[in-house]
Amino acid sequence: MRHPLDLRHIVSPGLRDLVELANTHDFDRVQQQVRDLRGCTSPVNLHGFTITTDQTTKEVVRSYRSEDEPSGRLLTTCGNRRSSRCPACSRVNAADTYHLIKAGLSGGKKVAETVRDHPRAFVTLTAPSFGPVHNRPTTDAGKTRPCACGDTHTEDAPELGTPLKPATYDYTGAVLWNAHAGQLWARFTTYLRRALAKHFGMTQRALNSALRVSFAKVAEYQKRGLVHFHAVIRFDGPDGHTTEPPAWATFDALRVAVGLAAESARLTIESDSIGERVIAWGDRYKVDPISSLGDGELTDAKVAGYVAKYAAKNAEGAGTVDRTLMCRPCAGRGYVRGPDRFHDLCADCDGTGQAEPIKALPVQQHVRQMIRTAWALGHLPEFAHLKLWKWAHMLGFRGHFSTKSRSYSTTLGALRDVRRAWRLAQAEAARARAGLPVSDGNTTLVTASSWAYLSSGYRPGEELLAAQVRHDMAHAERIKSEGDPWL
């Protein structure tokens, strides 16, 4: 009979929990679950079951219950794309984004390889100015010049992107621009097709019957707290990537159309509190050709790498926080409905509606003022649909960081399905080696499952095991990049 361990002499809660786990009946399975997460920092804890049966014979092909795990729960990766929250899952998302973008440039993943011969451009669209900021201007030769403040800033200077005159900076305009940036991009894609039709001297219907415009874009924060967009835009034939675009659809035509669309795309918003505002792109935009031969400044691989890197970022480039500031119990209102149907002050936020006080955030004053502006605008009824309370930590931006047109290439879901199918095949092979029943590939399988969310995160002992996994992965990556000195 196994007696319970006396762990009172162990001070560390994590070490104490690890000893308890090591004393379970199947510690190897505990370790395997943690290893399978590949370093995820905040796994999702689930409780439930999955049963797969042969529809004809009703024989159970495979089954799984979380109750059979040593901890009584299933751990699965959080899937967060933000590197500031989960570097491990962020790397997986960045890798998937890389292959998605690369397939639309070089082919593969069910995309015709002839797309590499289609006109392609890497486009950057920026926000307008809302007031002069500290920057690092350069000469035509690339030499850094002094800022308007008189100093020559270093690349990591904390004042870069902050206003030269904070009192006159248009914080309202900056927040509203971020909040409408996604809509402005959608309007840009519409105006791009109109500009192409005008450039070629044809109707939009005639253009659509001869040419298809495919794109994939990603958002990135500038140091001044405003998003800008990087996009891959490609010309295809009328049936998509499988058909060649017409000969008159050239890169030069694409460059002209991008300029016309960037100048024409406008959004007008009206408010009794702030008057009329026009949301438009900034004067600075870039349209660069993408080389398919590997000898240009922007190759397929480089562009895919750029986009994948941006897709893993959040707003940390602007110096803000990576968590919502909205108090969840009161949804940012500052009050909750009491049992007598009267509004009671929210006890969690003391009526501020903020999960943590804005004045206490560890951010620069410029970022703090943008957060305050977003929070204040969120109280205006005409901006309620923008959900600025929820997205104040994002400085107003609430759109998807990466999007693509339907015909550009494969999807992130398809890439995950392929990875899931591979893992399932590996599991089937392992079952076959163990002499367990497996599907012969000719039967119809029916899966029934039921899962419930329990919590997120590790037990203290599991966190120590996960830290070891992350250490081993980092060490292996370092050896791979630097080379093994013993070989």
C-alpha positions as CSV (number, residue, x, y, z in Angstrom):
1,M,0.0,0.0,0.0
2,R,1.4,3.4,-1.0
3,H,1.4,5.9,1.7
4,P,0.9,9.7,1.0
5,L,4.1,11.6,0.8
6,D,5.0,14.2,3.5
7,L,5.8,17.3,1.4
8,R,5.7,19.9,4.2
9,H,9.5,20.4,4.0
10,I,9.3,21.5,0.3
11,V,8.9,25.2,0.2
12,S,8.3,25.7,-3.5
13,P,4.7,25.1,-4.5
14,G,5.8,24.1,-8.0
15,L,8.3,21.6,-6.8
16,R,5.8,20.2,-4.2
17,D,3.2,19.7,-6.9
18,L,5.8,18.2,-9.3
19,V,6.7,15.6,-6.6
20,E,3.0,14.8,-6.2
21,L,2.6,14.3,-10.0
22,A,5.7,12.1,-10.0
23,N,4.0,9.9,-7.4
24,T,0.9,9.3,-9.6
25,H,0.3,6.0,-11.3
26,D,1.3,7.4,-14.8
27,F,3.8,10.2,-14.6
28,D,5.0,9.4,-18.1
29,R,1.6,10.3,-19.4
30,V,1.7,13.6,-17.5
31,Q,5.0,14.4,-19.1
32,Q,3.8,13.4,-22.5
33,Q,0.8,15.7,-22.3
34,V,3.0,18.6,-21.5
35,R,5.5,17.7,-24.3
36,D,2.7,17.5,-26.8
37,L,1.9,21.2,-26.1
38,R,5.3,22.2,-27.5
39,G,5.9,25.0,-25.0
40,C,2.4,26.5,-25.0
41,T,2.3,29.0,-22.1
42,S,-1.4,28.9,-21.3
43,P,-3.0,25.6,-22.4
44,V,-6.8,25.2,-22.4
45,N,-8.1,22.6,-19.9
46,L,-11.0,20.5,-21.2
47,H,-13.2,17.8,-19.8
48,G,-15.2,15.4,-22.0
49,F,-14.9,12.4,-24.4
50,T,-14.6,11.4,-28.0
51,I,-15.9,8.1,-29.4
52,T,-15.4,7.0,-33.0
53,T,-17.4,4.0,-34.3
54,D,-17.7,2.0,-37.5
55,Q,-21.1,2.9,-38.9
56,T,-21.6,-0.6,-40.3
57,T,-20.4,-2.9,-37.5
58,K,-21.0,-0.4,-34.7
59,E,-17.5,-1.4,-33.4
60,V,-15.7,1.3,-31.5
61,V,-12.6,2.1,-33.5
62,R,-11.1,4.5,-31.0
63,S,-12.2,6.3,-27.9
64,Y,-10.9,8.9,-25.5
65,R,-12.0,10.2,-22.1
66,S,-10.3,13.0,-20.2
67,E,-11.2,11.1,-17.0
68,D,-8.6,8.5,-18.0
69,E,-5.8,11.1,-17.8
70,P,-3.8,11.2,-14.6
71,S,-5.0,14.8,-14.0
72,G,-8.6,14.0,-15.1
73,R,-8.4,16.7,-17.9
74,L,-7.2,17.2,-21.4
75,L,-4.6,19.9,-22.1
76,T,-4.7,21.5,-25.6
77,T,-2.8,24.5,-27.0
78,C,-4.2,28.0,-26.6
79,G,-3.6,28.9,-30.2
80,N,-2.9,32.6,-29.5
81,R,-1.3,34.3,-32.4
82,R,0.4,37.0,-30.2
83,S,4.0,36.4,-29.4
84,S,3.6,38.5,-26.2
85,R,1.0,36.0,-24.9
86,C,2.3,32.7,-26.2
87,P,5.5,32.5,-28.2
88,A,5.0,28.8,-29.0
89,C,1.5,29.1,-30.5
90,S,2.6,32.4,-32.1
91,R,5.4,30.6,-34.0
92,V,3.0,28.0,-35.3
93,N,0.6,30.7,-36.5
94,A,3.5,32.6,-38.1
95,A,4.6,29.5,-39.9
96,D,1.1,28.9,-41.2
97,T,0.9,32.5,-42.3
98,Y,4.2,32.2,-44.1
99,H,3.1,29.1,-46.1
100,L,-0.2,30.8,-46.9
101,I,1.5,33.9,-48.3
102,K,4.3,31.9,-50.0
103,A,1.7,29.7,-51.7
104,G,0.1,32.7,-53.2
105,L,3.4,33.9,-54.6
106,S,5.2,30.7,-55.7
107,G,2.4,28.1,-55.9
108,G,1.8,24.9,-53.9
109,K,-0.9,24.1,-51.4
110,K,-3.3,23.6,-54.3
111,V,-2.2,26.9,-55.9
112,A,-0.9,26.8,-59.5
113,E,2.9,27.4,-59.7
114,T,2.3,29.7,-62.6
115,V,1.3,32.5,-60.2
116,R,5.0,33.3,-59.8
117,D,4.8,34.7,-63.4
118,H,1.8,36.9,-62.6
119,P,2.2,40.7,-61.8
120,R,2.7,40.9,-58.0
121,A,3.3,44.0,-55.8
122,F,4.1,44.5,-52.1
123,V,2.1,47.5,-51.1
124,T,2.4,49.6,-47.9
125,L,-0.3,52.0,-47.0
126,T,0.1,54.4,-44.0
127,A,-1.9,56.7,-41.8
128,P,-1.9,60.5,-42.3
129,S,-0.3,62.9,-39.9
130,F,-2.1,64.0,-36.8
131,G,0.7,66.2,-35.6
132,P,4.5,66.3,-35.9
133,V,6.3,63.5,-34.0
134,H,9.9,62.7,-33.1
135,N,11.5,60.7,-35.9
136,R,14.8,59.8,-37.6
137,P,14.8,61.5,-41.0
138,T,17.4,60.5,-43.5
139,T,19.1,62.0,-46.6
140,D,18.9,60.5,-50.0
141,A,22.2,58.7,-49.2
142,G,20.7,57.1,-46.2
143,K,22.4,59.2,-43.6
144,T,20.4,60.1,-40.5
145,R,19.5,63.8,-40.1
146,P,18.5,65.6,-36.9
147,C,14.9,65.5,-35.8
148,A,12.7,68.7,-35.8
149,C,13.5,68.9,-32.1
150,G,17.2,69.3,-32.9
151,D,18.4,66.0,-31.6
152,T,19.6,63.0,-33.7
153,H,17.7,60.1,-32.2
154,T,19.0,56.6,-32.0
155,E,17.0,53.7,-33.4
156,D,15.8,52.6,-29.9
157,A,15.1,56.1,-28.6
158,P,12.0,56.0,-26.4
159,E,10.7,59.4,-27.7
160,L,10.4,58.2,-31.3
161,G,6.8,58.4,-32.5
162,T,5.8,60.7,-29.7
163,P,4.4,64.2,-30.5
164,L,6.6,67.2,-30.6
165,K,3.7,69.2,-29.2
166,P,1.4,66.9,-27.2
167,A,-1.0,69.7,-26.4
168,T,-1.9,70.2,-30.1
169,Y,-1.7,66.6,-31.3
170,D,-5.0,65.3,-32.7
171,Y,-5.5,62.3,-30.5
172,T,-9.2,62.1,-31.4
173,G,-8.4,61.8,-35.1
174,A,-5.7,59.2,-34.4
175,V,-8.0,57.0,-32.4
176,L,-10.8,57.3,-34.9
177,W,-8.4,56.5,-37.8
178,N,-7.3,53.3,-36.1
179,A,-11.0,52.4,-35.4
180,H,-11.9,52.8,-39.1
181,A,-8.7,51.5,-40.7
182,G,-10.3,48.1,-41.5
183,Q,-13.2,49.8,-43.2
184,L,-10.8,52.1,-45.1
185,W,-8.9,49.0,-46.4
186,A,-12.2,47.5,-47.6
187,R,-13.0,50.7,-49.4
188,F,-9.5,50.8,-50.9
189,T,-10.0,47.3,-52.5
190,T,-13.2,48.6,-54.1
191,Y,-11.6,51.7,-55.4
192,L,-8.6,49.7,-56.7
193,R,-10.9,47.8,-59.1
194,R,-12.5,51.1,-60.1
195,A,-9.1,52.7,-60.7
196,L,-8.0,49.7,-62.9
197,A,-11.2,50.0,-65.0
198,K,-10.6,53.7,-65.5
199,H,-6.9,53.1,-66.3
200,F,-7.7,50.5,-68.9
201,G,-10.7,52.5,-70.3
202,M,-13.3,49.8,-69.7
203,T,-16.3,49.2,-67.5
204,Q,-15.9,47.3,-64.2
205,R,-18.0,44.5,-65.6
206,A,-15.6,44.1,-68.5
207,L,-12.7,44.3,-66.2
208,N,-14.1,41.6,-63.8
209,S,-14.7,39.2,-66.8
210,A,-11.0,39.5,-67.9
211,L,-9.1,40.1,-64.7
212,R,-9.2,39.1,-61.0
213,V,-7.4,41.0,-58.3
214,S,-6.2,38.8,-55.4
215,F,-4.6,40.1,-52.2
216,A,-3.4,39.3,-48.7
217,K,-2.7,42.0,-46.1
218,V,-1.4,42.3,-42.6
219,A,-1.6,45.2,-40.1
220,E,1.5,46.6,-38.2
221,Y,1.7,49.3,-35.6
222,Q,4.0,52.2,-36.1
223,K,5.8,53.7,-33.1
224,R,3.4,56.7,-33.1
225,G,0.5,54.2,-32.3
226,L,-1.1,54.1,-35.7
227,V,-1.5,51.0,-37.8
228,H,-0.4,50.7,-41.4
229,F,-1.0,47.9,-43.8
230,H,1.4,45.7,-45.8
231,A,-0.3,43.9,-48.7
232,V,0.5,41.4,-51.4
233,I,-1.6,42.2,-54.5
234,R,-1.6,39.9,-57.5
235,F,-3.2,39.9,-60.9
236,D,-4.9,36.7,-62.1
237,G,-7.0,35.6,-65.0
238,P,-10.8,35.6,-64.7
239,D,-10.8,32.1,-63.2
240,G,-8.2,32.9,-60.5
241,H,-4.7,31.6,-60.0
242,T,-5.1,28.8,-62.6
243,T,-5.4,31.3,-65.4
244,E,-3.0,33.9,-66.8
245,P,-3.9,37.5,-66.5
246,P,-4.3,39.4,-69.8
247,A,-1.1,40.9,-71.3
248,W,-2.2,44.5,-70.7
249,A,-2.5,43.8,-66.9
250,T,1.1,44.8,-66.0
251,F,2.9,45.8,-62.8
252,D,3.0,49.4,-64.0
253,A,-0.8,49.4,-64.3
254,L,-1.1,48.0,-60.8
255,R,1.2,50.7,-59.4
256,V,-0.9,53.5,-61.0
257,A,-4.1,52.0,-59.8
258,V,-2.9,51.7,-56.2
259,G,-2.0,55.4,-56.2
260,L,-5.4,56.4,-57.6
261,A,-7.2,54.1,-55.1
262,A,-5.2,55.4,-52.1
263,E,-6.0,59.0,-53.0
264,S,-9.7,58.3,-53.7
265,A,-10.7,56.0,-50.8
266,R,-12.4,58.1,-48.1
267,L,-14.7,57.6,-45.1
268,T,-16.7,60.5,-43.7
269,I,-17.9,60.3,-40.1
270,E,-20.1,62.8,-38.3
271,S,-20.6,63.5,-34.6
272,D,-22.3,66.2,-32.7
273,S,-19.4,66.1,-30.2
274,I,-16.4,66.3,-32.6
275,G,-18.0,67.4,-35.9
276,E,-17.2,65.9,-39.3
277,R,-14.1,63.9,-39.8
278,V,-12.6,62.5,-43.0
279,I,-10.7,59.2,-42.7
280,A,-8.2,58.8,-45.5
281,W,-4.7,57.3,-46.2
282,G,-1.6,59.2,-45.7
283,D,0.4,60.7,-48.5
284,R,3.2,58.1,-48.1
285,Y,2.6,54.7,-49.7
286,K,4.9,52.3,-51.5
287,V,4.3,49.9,-54.4
288,D,7.3,47.5,-54.9
289,P,7.6,44.6,-57.4
290,I,8.0,41.1,-56.1
291,S,10.8,39.2,-57.8
292,S,10.3,35.5,-58.7
293,L,13.9,34.9,-59.6
294,G,15.5,35.4,-56.2
295,D,17.6,38.3,-57.5
296,G,15.4,41.2,-56.5
297,E,15.2,43.2,-53.3
298,L,11.8,41.6,-52.5
299,T,11.6,37.9,-53.3
300,D,8.7,35.5,-52.6
301,A,10.4,34.1,-49.5
302,K,11.3,37.6,-48.1
303,V,7.8,38.9,-48.5
304,A,6.2,35.9,-46.9
305,G,8.7,36.2,-44.0
306,Y,7.8,39.9,-43.6
307,V,4.0,39.2,-43.5
308,A,4.4,36.2,-41.1
309,K,6.5,38.3,-38.7
310,Y,3.9,41.1,-38.7
311,A,1.1,38.6,-38.2
312,A,2.6,37.4,-34.9
313,K,2.8,40.9,-33.4
314,N,0.2,42.8,-31.5
315,A,0.4,46.4,-30.5
316,E,3.6,46.0,-28.5
317,G,5.4,47.9,-31.2
318,A,3.5,51.0,-30.1
319,G,4.3,50.4,-26.5
320,T,0.8,49.6,-25.3
321,V,-0.4,46.6,-23.3
322,D,-1.6,43.3,-24.7
323,R,-4.8,42.9,-22.6
324,T,-8.2,44.4,-22.6
325,L,-8.8,47.2,-20.0
326,M,-12.6,46.7,-19.9
327,C,-13.9,45.4,-16.7
328,R,-15.7,42.1,-17.6
329,P,-18.3,42.0,-14.8
330,C,-19.8,45.3,-15.8
331,A,-18.7,45.3,-19.5
332,G,-17.0,48.6,-19.0
333,R,-20.1,50.4,-17.9
334,G,-19.1,50.9,-14.3
335,Y,-22.3,49.6,-12.9
336,V,-24.3,46.3,-12.7
337,R,-28.0,45.6,-12.4
338,G,-28.9,44.8,-8.9
339,P,-31.7,42.4,-7.6
340,D,-34.1,45.4,-7.4
341,R,-33.4,46.3,-11.0
342,F,-31.5,49.4,-9.9
343,H,-28.0,50.1,-11.1
344,D,-25.4,49.3,-8.5
345,L,-21.8,50.5,-8.6
346,C,-19.5,47.7,-9.9
347,A,-17.4,46.4,-7.0
348,D,-14.7,45.0,-9.3
349,C,-13.7,48.4,-10.8
350,D,-15.2,50.8,-8.3
351,G,-17.4,52.3,-11.0
352,T,-14.6,53.2,-13.5
353,G,-15.4,50.4,-15.9
354,Q,-11.6,49.6,-16.1
355,A,-10.1,46.3,-15.2
356,E,-7.0,48.2,-14.2
357,P,-6.6,52.0,-13.9
358,I,-5.4,53.7,-17.1
359,K,-3.2,56.0,-15.0
360,A,-1.4,53.1,-13.5
361,L,-0.5,51.4,-16.8
362,P,3.3,51.0,-17.4
363,V,3.2,52.9,-20.8
364,Q,4.5,56.2,-22.2
365,Q,2.4,59.3,-21.8
366,H,1.6,59.4,-25.5
367,V,0.2,55.9,-25.4
368,R,-1.7,56.6,-22.2
369,Q,-3.3,59.6,-23.8
370,M,-4.4,57.5,-26.8
371,I,-5.9,55.0,-24.5
372,R,-7.7,57.7,-22.5
373,T,-9.0,59.2,-25.8
374,A,-10.4,55.8,-26.9
375,W,-12.0,55.3,-23.6
376,A,-13.7,58.8,-23.7
377,L,-14.9,58.4,-27.2
378,G,-16.4,55.0,-26.3
379,H,-18.9,56.9,-24.1
380,L,-20.3,58.7,-27.1
381,P,-23.5,57.0,-28.4
382,E,-22.5,57.6,-32.0
383,F,-19.3,55.6,-31.6
384,A,-20.9,52.7,-29.6
385,H,-20.6,50.4,-32.6
386,L,-16.8,50.8,-32.5
387,K,-16.5,49.1,-29.1
388,L,-13.7,51.5,-28.1
389,W,-13.9,50.4,-24.4
390,K,-13.0,46.9,-25.4
391,W,-10.3,47.9,-27.9
392,A,-8.8,50.9,-26.0
393,H,-5.7,48.8,-25.3
394,M,-5.3,48.5,-29.0
395,L,-5.5,52.3,-29.4
396,G,-8.9,51.9,-31.2
397,F,-7.9,49.3,-33.8
398,R,-10.3,46.4,-33.8
399,G,-9.9,44.8,-37.2
400,H,-8.3,41.5,-38.1
401,F,-4.5,41.7,-38.2
402,S,-4.3,39.5,-41.4
403,T,-6.9,39.0,-44.1
404,K,-6.9,37.7,-47.7
405,S,-9.2,37.5,-50.6
406,R,-10.9,34.2,-51.2
407,S,-8.9,33.2,-54.3
408,Y,-5.4,34.3,-53.1
409,S,-4.3,30.9,-51.8
410,T,-5.1,28.3,-49.2
411,T,-6.5,29.1,-45.8
412,L,-5.2,28.8,-42.3
413,G,-8.0,26.3,-41.6
414,A,-6.9,24.1,-44.4
415,L,-3.3,24.1,-43.2
416,R,-4.5,23.1,-39.7
417,D,-6.6,20.3,-41.2
418,V,-3.6,18.9,-43.0
419,R,-1.6,19.0,-39.7
420,R,-4.5,17.4,-37.8
421,A,-4.8,14.6,-40.5
422,W,-1.1,13.9,-40.3
423,R,-1.3,13.6,-36.5
424,L,-4.3,11.3,-36.8
425,A,-2.4,9.1,-39.3
426,Q,0.5,8.9,-36.8
427,A,-1.9,7.9,-34.0
428,E,-3.5,5.2,-36.2
429,A,0.0,3.8,-37.1
430,A,0.8,3.7,-33.4
431,R,-2.4,1.9,-32.6
432,A,-1.7,-0.6,-35.4
433,R,1.8,-1.3,-33.9
434,A,0.2,-1.9,-30.5
435,G,-2.4,-4.3,-32.0
436,L,-5.4,-2.1,-31.4
437,P,-8.3,-1.8,-33.8
438,V,-7.9,0.8,-36.6
439,S,-9.8,2.0,-39.6
440,D,-9.1,0.2,-42.9
441,G,-9.8,3.3,-44.9
442,N,-12.9,1.8,-46.6
443,T,-15.4,2.1,-43.7
444,T,-17.5,5.1,-42.7
445,L,-16.6,6.4,-39.3
446,V,-18.9,8.3,-37.0
447,T,-17.5,10.4,-34.2
448,A,-19.5,11.6,-31.2
449,S,-17.9,14.0,-28.7
450,S,-18.7,16.3,-25.9
451,W,-16.3,18.8,-24.4
452,A,-16.5,21.4,-21.7
453,Y,-14.1,24.2,-20.9
454,L,-12.6,24.0,-17.4
455,S,-9.8,26.6,-17.2
456,S,-6.6,27.8,-18.7
457,G,-3.0,27.2,-17.6
458,Y,-0.9,24.6,-15.9
459,R,-0.7,23.1,-12.5
460,P,2.4,24.4,-10.7
461,G,4.2,21.1,-11.3
462,E,3.2,21.0,-14.9
463,E,4.5,24.6,-15.4
464,L,8.0,23.3,-14.3
465,L,7.8,20.5,-16.9
466,A,6.6,23.1,-19.6
467,A,9.6,25.3,-18.7
468,Q,11.9,22.4,-19.3
469,V,10.3,21.8,-22.7
470,R,10.7,25.4,-23.7
471,H,14.4,25.3,-22.6
472,D,15.0,22.2,-24.6
473,M,13.3,23.7,-27.7
474,A,15.4,26.9,-27.4
475,H,18.6,24.9,-26.9
476,A,17.8,22.7,-30.0
477,E,17.0,25.9,-32.0
478,R,20.3,27.5,-30.9
479,I,22.2,24.4,-31.9
480,K,20.5,24.3,-35.3
481,S,21.3,28.0,-36.0
482,E,24.8,28.0,-34.7
483,G,25.8,24.4,-35.6
484,D,26.9,21.7,-33.1
485,P,30.6,22.4,-32.2
486,W,31.1,18.7,-31.5
487,L,30.3,17.6,-35.0
